[in-house]
Amino acid sequence: MTGYAATDRARWVQEPAKRSTRGEFARDRARIVHSSALRRLGGKTQVVGPGTDDFARTRLTHSLEVAQVGRELAAALGCDSDVVEGACLAHDLGHPPFGHHGERVLAGLTSRVGGFEGNAQTLRLLTRLEPKVADPVTGRGAGLNLTRASLDAATKYPWASGEAPGGGAKFGVYADDADVFAWLRQGAPPAHRCLEAQVMDLADDVAYSVHDVEDAVVGGWLDPAVLRDAGRRRDVTEIARSWYLPEATDDELHEALAALRGSDFWVDAVDGSRRGQAALKDMTSRLIGRFCGAVEAVTRTSNPDGPLTRYAADLVVPAQTATEIGVLKAVAALFVMTADDRRRVYDRQAEVVTELVGALADQAVVPVEPVYASDFAAAGDDDARLRTVVDQVASLTDVRALDWHDRLVGSSRAANSMPG
């Protein structure tokens, strides 16, 4: 495809040429699809835990939906669809059990060794931890050994901790992985995302905002009729500002919510009939079309010439579209993530992650899986050992984290409580 050079197709570890009709970017996508890290997302929380009901999304189903949105938008803009779809499938690989709440707990536990960030963990998986390719000289794992363009597209935050433009907390690389990060960012403007990463990020936001609201309605956490109440609408706009849109004014947030609720496809009342469920599905489809269509139109107008790839163009998101997406996120946040019953769940999850890391970090208890046990044994100090423990814990599904906690922490408590 035009717009991509030989350097974009290069890999960190050189591989022998393979007989295949597939291009290098299609091979990248296939490696992600077949990875164990992607399969594990089926057991990781998106908004509510896997198994909560038969409808709620997991990290895996969310990633598949992001990939579908991203691939279509990429095709419309002219960047490589395999690069964008691969980035979309990979974007959440580094997320630990229990969703963003588990991520925050691990960040606190690792503050002395550079912290934890799901996006930095994704890069670590793609370039080191996922077993596919090893450096024949050093023996170090090279992860999936994706091309430079695919790795760059999967890098949502192309900077290290403390280097975010504007002082944000998000980052995309640990100090341990600085060498491969420097390689994949070769020739890229500092702290600037390639177009493919921008498309991935927008697809994530669109899928997150639309589908989390759908899950909230189907799961019974949200009755859209409550948004008729002015007080509830104020609650939504307050969450939108504090969580997602700190620069937005009251008028902008209220107008965005009013525009969504005033659209001819908005579902204001839900019943359990097939007709009602179809109306809800139609709403999600048309919201995705609304957001992506607006972005495609403005981006095309702003970049009329040349290929829309890599650093030759930027995605343009209209202010109204960004505000509507933020408001939808706030609806799900208000009625699901801040609900009282969820807070009790979060407390328990924090306890599980904290105690599991503590048990595994104890040198008397090595990580359970052999590949991480060898990393643990090779670590040169306590800081390096903690990082390998966190690599192990972050890989776990929700169910396995609970099971390991029962075996490693619960059994220890039982032994300590036995009479001497």
DORO-31104 format. One record per residue: x, z, y of N, C-alpha, C in turn. Coordinates in steps of 0.1 Angstrom, whole numbers. Layout:
<pts>
nc1,nc3,nc2,cac1,cac3,cac2,cc1,cc3,cc2
X,Z,Y,X,Z,Y,X,Z,Y
...
</pts>
This chain:
<pts>
nc1,nc3,nc2,cac1,cac3,cac2,cc1,cc3,cc2
8,0,-12,0,0,0,9,0,12
5,-8,23,12,-8,35,12,6,42
22,8,49,23,21,56,31,31,49
36,28,37,44,38,29,57,32,25
68,39,28,81,34,25,87,39,12
99,35,8,105,40,-4,108,55,-3
111,60,9,114,74,10,101,82,8
89,76,11,77,83,8,74,85,-7
80,75,-15,77,75,-29,89,83,-37
99,88,-30,110,95,-36,105,108,-42
113,113,-52,110,126,-58,122,135,-57
120,148,-56,130,158,-55,141,156,-66
136,155,-78,145,153,-90,142,138,-94
153,130,-94,152,116,-98,147,115,-113
138,106,-115,133,104,-129,135,90,-133
137,88,-146,139,74,-151,126,66,-148
128,53,-146,117,44,-144,108,44,-156
95,43,-153,85,43,-164,77,31,-164
74,26,-176,66,14,-178,51,18,-175
46,13,-165,32,17,-162,27,8,-151
14,5,-152,7,-3,-141,3,6,-129
5,19,-131,1,29,-121,12,29,-110
8,31,-98,18,34,-87,23,48,-88
33,51,-79,38,65,-79,28,75,-75
19,71,-65,10,81,-60,-2,84,-70
-5,73,-78,-15,75,-89,-9,84,-99
4,83,-102,10,92,-112,10,107,-107
12,108,-94,12,122,-88,-2,128,-90
-12,120,-87,-26,125,-89,-29,129,-103
-24,121,-113,-26,124,-127,-19,137,-131
-7,139,-125,0,151,-129,-8,164,-124
-14,163,-113,-22,174,-108,-34,176,-116
-41,165,-120,-53,166,-128,-49,173,-142
-38,170,-147,-34,175,-161,-27,189,-160
-25,195,-148,-18,207,-147,-26,219,-151
-19,229,-157,-25,241,-160,-30,249,-148
-23,248,-137,-28,254,-125,-41,250,-120
-44,237,-122,-58,232,-118,-68,237,-127
-65,238,-140,-75,243,-150,-78,258,-147
-68,265,-143,-71,279,-140,-80,282,-128
-81,272,-120,-90,274,-108,-105,275,-113
-108,271,-125,-122,272,-130,-125,287,-132
-115,296,-133,-118,310,-134,-115,318,-122
-114,312,-110,-111,319,-98,-122,318,-88
-124,329,-81,-134,330,-71,-133,320,-60
-145,314,-56,-146,306,-44,-152,315,-33
-165,318,-34,-171,328,-25,-176,340,-34
-183,337,-45,-186,348,-54,-179,345,-67
-178,355,-76,-170,354,-88,-176,344,-98
-167,338,-106,-171,329,-116,-180,337,-126
-191,330,-130,-200,337,-139,-211,345,-133
-210,346,-119,-221,353,-112,-234,347,-114
-235,334,-114,-247,327,-119,-242,313,-123
-252,305,-128,-248,292,-134,-246,281,-123
-248,285,-110,-248,275,-100,-235,276,-91
-231,289,-88,-221,292,-79,-208,284,-82
-202,279,-71,-189,272,-73,-177,281,-75
-168,276,-83,-155,282,-85,-145,274,-76
-132,279,-77,-122,272,-70,-120,258,-75
-123,256,-88,-121,243,-94,-132,233,-89
-145,237,-90,-155,228,-86,-154,225,-71
-150,236,-63,-148,233,-49,-137,223,-47
-126,224,-54,-115,214,-53,-119,200,-56
-127,199,-67,-132,186,-71,-141,180,-60
-149,188,-53,-158,183,-42,-149,179,-30
-139,187,-27,-130,184,-16,-123,171,-19
-119,168,-31,-113,156,-35,-122,144,-33
-134,145,-37,-144,134,-35,-146,131,-20
-147,141,-12,-149,139,3,-136,133,8
-125,138,5,-112,134,10,-109,119,6
-112,116,-7,-109,102,-12,-117,92,-4
-130,95,-2,-138,85,5,-134,84,20
-130,95,26,-126,94,40,-113,87,41
-104,89,32,-91,82,31,-93,67,30
-102,63,21,-105,49,19,-110,42,32
-119,50,39,-124,45,52,-114,43,63
-104,52,63,-94,52,73,-82,43,70
-80,40,57,-69,31,53,-56,38,48
-57,52,47,-45,58,40,-47,58,25
-36,61,18,-37,60,3,-46,71,-3
-56,66,-10,-66,75,-15,-61,84,-26
-51,79,-34,-45,88,-44,-37,99,-38
-30,97,-27,-22,107,-20,-32,118,-15
-43,114,-8,-52,123,-3,-60,130,-14
-64,123,-24,-72,130,-35,-63,140,-42
-50,136,-44,-41,146,-50,-39,158,-42
-38,157,-29,-36,168,-20,-48,177,-20
-60,171,-21,-73,178,-21,-74,186,-34
-70,180,-45,-70,187,-58,-60,199,-58
-49,197,-51,-39,207,-52,-40,218,-41
-49,216,-31,-48,225,-19,-50,239,-22
-57,243,-33,-60,257,-36,-53,262,-48
-43,255,-53,-37,259,-66,-30,272,-65
-25,276,-53,-18,288,-51,-27,300,-49
-40,298,-48,-48,310,-45,-49,319,-57
-48,332,-55,-48,342,-66,-62,346,-70
-63,355,-80,-77,359,-84,-84,366,-72
-97,365,-72,-105,372,-63,-105,366,-49
-102,353,-48,-103,345,-36,-94,350,-24
-99,349,-12,-92,352,0,-89,367,0
-98,375,-6,-96,389,-6,-84,393,-14
-82,387,-26,-70,389,-34,-57,384,-26
-59,374,-19,-47,369,-11,-43,379,0
-53,385,6,-49,395,16,-42,407,10
-47,411,-2,-41,423,-8,-26,420,-12
-24,408,-18,-10,404,-21,-1,403,-9
-7,398,2,1,397,14,6,411,19
-3,421,18,1,435,21,12,440,12
11,437,-1,20,443,-11,34,436,-10
35,424,-4,47,417,-4,53,416,10
49,424,19,53,423,33,69,424,35
75,432,26,90,433,27,97,421,21
91,413,14,98,401,8,93,388,13
87,388,25,82,376,31,67,373,30
60,382,24,46,381,24,40,372,13
27,370,13,21,361,4,11,353,11
11,340,9,1,330,15,-3,320,4
-15,318,2,-20,309,-8,-14,295,-6
-12,290,6,-7,277,8,8,276,5
15,286,8,30,287,4,31,288,-11
22,295,-17,22,296,-32,19,283,-38
10,275,-32,7,261,-37,20,253,-37
27,253,-26,40,245,-26,49,251,-37
50,264,-39,59,269,-49,55,265,-63
42,264,-65,37,259,-78,41,244,-80
38,236,-70,41,222,-71,55,218,-72
64,227,-67,78,223,-66,87,232,-75
82,243,-81,90,252,-89,83,257,-102
71,262,-101,65,270,-111,58,263,-122
51,253,-118,43,245,-128,52,237,-138
51,240,-151,61,234,-160,58,219,-163
66,210,-157,65,196,-159,79,190,-159
87,193,-149,100,187,-147,110,198,-144
122,197,-150,133,206,-146,145,198,-141
152,204,-132,165,197,-128,175,197,-139
179,185,-143,188,185,-155,202,191,-152
205,193,-139,218,199,-136,218,214,-135
208,219,-127,207,233,-125,198,240,-134
189,233,-141,180,239,-150,168,245,-142
168,245,-129,157,250,-121,144,242,-123
133,248,-124,121,241,-125,118,233,-112
113,221,-113,109,213,-102,94,211,-101
87,219,-108,72,219,-108,67,205,-113
58,199,-106,53,186,-109,61,175,-104
71,178,-96,81,168,-91,73,156,-84
64,160,-75,56,149,-69,65,142,-59
59,130,-54,66,123,-44,66,130,-30
75,126,-21,75,133,-8,62,131,-1
56,120,-2,43,118,6,32,127,0
31,128,-13,21,137,-19,23,152,-16
36,156,-16,39,170,-13,36,173,2
39,164,10,37,165,25,22,166,27
14,157,20,0,157,22,-7,170,17
-1,177,8,-6,190,3,-2,202,11
6,199,21,12,210,30,3,212,42
-6,221,41,-16,223,52,-9,230,64
1,238,62,7,246,73,23,243,71
28,233,78,42,229,76,52,237,84
52,250,81,61,259,88,63,272,80
73,279,83,75,292,76,68,303,83
68,315,76,62,327,82,68,330,96
59,332,106,64,336,119,67,324,128
65,312,123,68,300,130,56,291,134
44,297,132,32,289,134,30,286,149
27,274,153,24,271,167,12,280,171
14,286,182,3,295,187,3,309,181
13,311,172,14,325,167,4,328,155
-1,318,149,-11,321,138,-3,328,126
-11,334,117,-6,341,106,-3,332,94
-10,320,93,-9,311,81,5,305,81
10,302,69,23,295,68,23,288,54
32,279,53,32,270,41,44,270,32
54,279,35,66,279,27,73,293,27
77,298,16,85,310,15,100,306,17
108,316,21,122,314,23,129,309,10
124,313,-2,130,308,-15,129,293,-16
119,287,-10,116,273,-12,120,264,0
128,270,8,132,263,21,139,249,18
147,249,7,154,236,4,145,225,1
136,227,-8,127,216,-11,117,213,1
114,223,8,105,221,20,113,212,30
126,214,33,133,206,42,134,192,37
135,190,23,135,177,18,122,169,20
111,176,17,98,169,18,94,166,32
100,174,42,97,172,56,107,163,63
115,157,55,125,148,61,119,137,70
123,137,83,118,127,92,104,130,98
98,141,95,85,145,100,87,153,113
79,151,123,79,159,135,77,174,132
85,183,138,83,197,135,69,202,136
65,210,127,52,216,127,40,207,129
42,194,125,31,184,127,27,180,113
14,180,110,9,176,97,8,160,96
11,155,85,8,140,83,-7,138,83
-11,125,85,-25,122,86,-32,126,73
-25,123,61,-31,126,48,-34,141,47
-25,150,52,-28,164,52,-40,168,61
-41,161,72,-52,163,81,-65,159,75
-65,148,68,-77,144,60,-81,155,50
-71,159,42,-73,170,32,-79,182,39
-74,186,50,-78,199,57,-93,197,61
-96,186,67,-110,183,71,-119,183,59
-115,176,48,-124,176,36,-126,190,31
-116,198,32,-117,212,27,-127,220,36
-126,218,49,-135,225,59,-150,220,57
-151,207,55,-165,201,53,-171,207,40
-164,206,29,-169,210,17,-172,225,17
-162,233,23,-164,247,24,-176,251,31
-178,245,43,-189,249,52,-203,245,46
-204,233,40,-216,228,35,-220,235,22
-211,235,13,-214,240,-1,-215,255,-2
-208,262,7,-210,277,6,-224,281,11
-229,273,21,-243,276,25,-252,273,14
-250,262,7,-259,258,-4,-258,269,-15
-246,274,-18,-245,285,-28,-252,297,-23
-251,300,-11,-258,312,-5,-273,311,-7
-278,299,-4,-293,297,-5,-297,299,-20
-291,291,-29,-294,291,-43,-292,305,-49
-282,312,-45,-279,325,-51,-288,336,-45
-296,333,-35,-305,343,-30,-300,352,-19
-288,349,-14,-282,357,-3,-288,352,10
-291,340,11,-296,335,24,-310,328,22
-319,332,30,-332,325,32,-331,318,46
-330,305,46,-328,298,59,-338,302,70
-350,307,65,-360,311,75,-356,322,84
-346,330,80,-342,342,88,-335,337,101
-330,324,101,-324,319,113,-334,315,124
-346,317,121,-356,316,132,-355,328,141
-350,339,136,-348,351,144,-336,350,154
-339,352,166,-328,351,176,-317,361,174
-320,373,169,-310,383,166,-300,378,155
-306,372,145,-298,367,134,-289,355,138
-294,347,147,-286,336,152,-275,342,161
-277,352,168,-266,358,175,-255,364,166
-260,370,155,-250,375,145,-241,363,140
-248,352,137,-240,340,132,-229,336,143
-233,335,155,-224,330,165,-213,340,168
-216,353,166,-205,363,167,-195,362,156
-200,360,144,-190,358,133,-182,345,135
-189,334,140,-182,321,142,-171,323,152
-173,331,162,-163,333,172,-151,341,167
-155,352,160,-144,362,156,-136,357,144
-142,348,136,-136,344,123,-130,329,125
-137,321,132,-133,307,131,-131,300,145
-138,303,155,-138,295,167,-136,305,179
-125,311,181,-123,321,191,-124,316,205
-122,302,207,-122,297,221,-137,292,224
-146,292,215,-159,286,218,-167,296,226
-175,290,235,-184,298,243,-197,301,236
-205,310,241,-218,313,235,-227,301,235
-227,294,247,-236,282,248,-232,271,237
-219,269,235,-214,259,226,-219,263,211
-217,275,208,-221,280,194,-236,279,192
-244,284,202,-258,283,201,-263,269,200
-257,260,208,-261,246,208,-258,239,194
-246,243,189,-243,237,176,-252,241,165
-256,254,165,-265,259,155,-279,253,157
-283,251,170,-296,245,173,-296,230,168
-285,224,170,-284,209,166,-285,208,151
-279,217,144,-280,216,129,-294,219,125
-300,230,130,-314,234,126,-324,224,131
-321,216,141,-330,207,146,-330,193,140
-320,191,131,-319,178,124,-330,176,115
-333,163,112,-345,160,104,-343,164,89
-331,167,85,-328,170,71,-326,185,69
-326,193,79,-323,207,77,-335,214,69
-331,222,59,-341,229,51,-343,243,57
-355,245,62,-358,258,68,-366,267,59
-370,263,48,-376,271,38,-373,266,24
-371,274,14,-367,270,1,-376,276,-9
-380,268,-19,-387,273,-30,-380,269,-43
-384,273,-54,-377,270,-67,-381,257,-73
-389,249,-67,-393,236,-73,-382,226,-73
-384,215,-81,-374,205,-81,-374,197,-67
-385,196,-62,-386,190,-48,-378,198,-38
-380,211,-39,-373,220,-29,-358,219,-32
-353,219,-44,-339,218,-47,-333,205,-43
-341,194,-45,-337,181,-40,-335,180,-25
-344,187,-18,-343,187,-3,-330,194,1
-327,205,-6,-314,212,-3,-302,203,-6
-302,196,-17,-291,187,-20,-290,176,-10
-302,171,-6,-302,160,4,-295,166,17
-298,178,21,-292,184,33,-277,185,32
-272,189,20,-257,190,19,-251,176,20
-257,166,13,-252,152,14,-252,147,28
-262,149,35,-263,144,49,-255,151,59
-252,164,56,-243,171,65,-229,166,63
-225,163,51,-212,158,48,-210,144,55
-221,136,54,-221,123,60,-220,124,75
-227,134,81,-227,136,95,-213,139,100
-206,148,94,-193,153,98,-183,142,96
-182,136,84,-172,126,81,-174,113,89
-187,110,91,-189,98,99,-185,99,113
-187,111,119,-183,113,133,-168,112,134
-161,118,125,-146,118,125,-141,104,123
-146,97,113,-141,83,111,-143,75,123
-154,75,130,-157,67,141,-147,70,153
-145,82,156,-137,86,167,-122,83,164
-118,86,151,-104,83,148,-101,68,148
-110,60,143,-108,46,144,-107,41,158
-116,46,167,-116,42,181,-103,46,188
-98,58,184,-85,63,190,-73,56,185
-74,50,173,-62,44,166,-66,30,162
-68,20,172,-73,7,168,-63,-2,161
-50,1,163,-39,-8,157,-31,-1,147
-26,-9,137,-16,-4,128,-22,4,117
-14,7,107,-19,15,95,-21,30,99
-32,35,94,-35,50,96,-29,57,84
-16,59,85,-9,66,74,2,75,80
5,86,72,17,95,75,17,99,90
27,95,97,28,99,111,25,88,121
19,77,116,15,66,125,2,69,133
-5,79,128,-18,82,135,-22,96,132
-32,101,140,-37,115,138,-52,114,136
-57,123,128,-72,124,127,-78,130,140
-89,125,144,-95,130,156,-109,136,152
-111,149,154,-123,156,151,-130,159,164
-142,153,166,-149,156,179,-152,171,180
-152,176,192,-154,191,195,-168,195,189
-178,187,190,-191,191,185,-191,192,170
-184,183,163,-183,184,149,-176,196,144
-164,199,151,-157,211,147,-165,224,149
-173,224,160,-181,236,163,-192,237,152
-199,226,149,-209,227,138,-203,232,125
-192,227,121,-185,231,109,-183,246,109
-177,251,120,-174,265,122,-187,274,121
-197,269,127,-210,277,127,-216,277,113
-215,266,105,-219,267,91,-211,276,83
-198,277,85,-189,286,78,-194,301,81
-198,303,94,-202,316,98,-215,320,91
-224,311,89,-236,314,82,-233,320,68
-225,313,60,-221,318,47,-214,331,48
-205,332,58,-197,345,59,-206,357,62
-216,355,71,-225,366,75,-234,370,63
-239,361,55,-249,365,45,-243,367,31
-231,363,29,-225,365,16,-213,375,17
-203,371,25,-190,378,25,-190,391,31
-199,393,41,-200,406,48,-211,415,43
-218,411,32,-229,419,27,-224,432,21
-232,442,22,-228,456,17,-223,456,2
-231,449,-6,-228,449,-20,-215,442,-23
-211,432,-15,-198,425,-16,-186,434,-13
-188,443,-3,-178,452,1,-174,461,-10
-183,466,-18,-180,474,-30,-172,466,-40
-175,454,-42,-168,445,-51,-154,443,-46
-152,441,-33,-139,439,-27,-130,451,-29
-136,463,-27,-128,475,-29,-122,476,-44
-131,473,-53,-126,473,-67,-116,462,-70
-117,450,-64,-108,440,-66,-94,444,-60
-94,450,-48,-82,454,-42,-75,464,-51
-82,473,-57,-76,483,-66,-70,476,-78
-77,467,-84,-71,460,-96,-58,453,-92
-58,445,-82,-46,437,-78,-35,447,-75
-37,457,-67,-27,466,-63,-20,473,-75
-29,478,-84,-24,485,-96,-17,476,-106
-22,464,-107,-16,454,-116,-2,451,-111
0,448,-98,13,445,-93,22,457,-95
17,469,-93,26,481,-95,30,482,-109
21,480,-118,25,481,-133,35,471,-137
33,459,-133,43,448,-136,56,449,-129
56,455,-117,69,456,-110,77,467,-115
71,477,-123,78,487,-130,87,481,-140
100,483,-139,110,476,-148,107,479,-163
99,490,-166,96,493,-180,85,483,-185
78,476,-176,67,467,-180,71,453,-175
76,444,-183,79,431,-179,67,422,-178
67,412,-170,55,403,-170,52,398,-184
39,396,-186,34,394,-200,37,380,-205
36,370,-196,38,356,-201,53,353,-201
58,347,-212,73,345,-214,79,338,-202
73,327,-196,80,320,-186,82,329,-174
73,338,-171,75,347,-160,84,359,-164
84,363,-176,93,373,-181,108,368,-180
111,355,-182,124,350,-180,128,350,-166
119,347,-157,121,347,-142,125,362,-138
117,371,-144,119,385,-141,133,390,-145
136,386,-157,149,390,-162,161,384,-154
159,372,-149,170,365,-141,170,370,-127
160,377,-122,160,381,-108,171,391,-105
178,389,-94,189,397,-91,187,411,-85
175,413,-79,173,426,-73,158,429,-73
154,440,-67,140,444,-68,131,435,-60
136,429,-49,128,420,-41,125,407,-49
135,402,-55,133,390,-63,124,393,-75
125,405,-81,116,408,-92,102,409,-87
100,415,-75,86,416,-70,80,402,-68
88,392,-63,83,379,-61,79,373,-75
87,375,-85,83,369,-98,70,376,-103
68,389,-101,56,396,-105,44,390,-98
46,387,-85,35,382,-77,32,368,-81
42,360,-85,40,347,-91,30,348,-103
33,358,-111,25,360,-123,11,364,-120
9,374,-111,-4,379,-108,-12,368,-101
-6,360,-92,-13,350,-85,-18,339,-94
-12,337,-106,-16,327,-115,-28,331,-123
-32,343,-123,-43,348,-132,-56,344,-127
-65,342,-136,-80,340,-133,-85,354,-130
-97,355,-125,-104,368,-122,-105,376,-135
-110,369,-146,-112,376,-158,-99,382,-164
-89,373,-164,-76,378,-170,-70,389,-161
-71,389,-148,-66,400,-140,-73,413,-144
-86,412,-146,-93,425,-150,-89,429,-164
-87,419,-173,-83,423,-187,-69,429,-187
-59,423,-179,-46,428,-179,-46,442,-173
-54,444,-162,-55,457,-156,-60,467,-166
-70,464,-174,-74,473,-185,-63,477,-194
-56,467,-198,-45,469,-209,-33,476,-203
-29,472,-191,-16,478,-186,-18,491,-178
-29,492,-171,-32,503,-162,-42,513,-169
-52,507,-175,-62,516,-181,-57,523,-193
-48,517,-201,-42,523,-213,-33,534,-209
-25,532,-198,-16,542,-192,-24,554,-188
-35,552,-181,-43,563,-176,-48,571,-188
-53,564,-198,-58,571,-210,-47,580,-216
-35,574,-217,-24,582,-224,-21,594,-216
-21,592,-202,-17,604,-194,-27,614,-193
-40,611,-197,-51,621,-196,-52,628,-209
-45,624,-220,-46,630,-233,-40,644,-232
-45,654,-239,-39,667,-239,-26,667,-246
-16,675,-240,-3,675,-246,-2,684,-258
</pts>
